[in-house]
């Protein structure tokens, strides 16, 4: 059940699972953990943009799209969502509980590391 924390909507693992099962093009899911954490296990199809690189991508995000940020516990992704909201992105959400609470499928390896934000929007519009 969604709730709000520090002005950021929090979604739980059931809501995230539903978004994935429906194949929704939005919100765009983004993992913000470190490369080694992502490689150890991530939600299949979810791209990686490590938290420390978010500022270099901030100006290039499509401000009309919606996003859910994912990390290990929900703390780093909350900070990313809050930072991007401060940069003018209005539709950002956090996966509360992070990968520690995820009960769905997990894939190992380096599936998708975002080099340019354009990658996030192909096949979406």
Helices and strands as residue ranges (DSSP letters): E 3-5, E 8-11, H 13-22, E 28-31, H 35-40, E 47-48, G 51-53, H 54-57, G 58-60, E 67-70, H 75-86, E 92-95, H 98-101, H 118-121
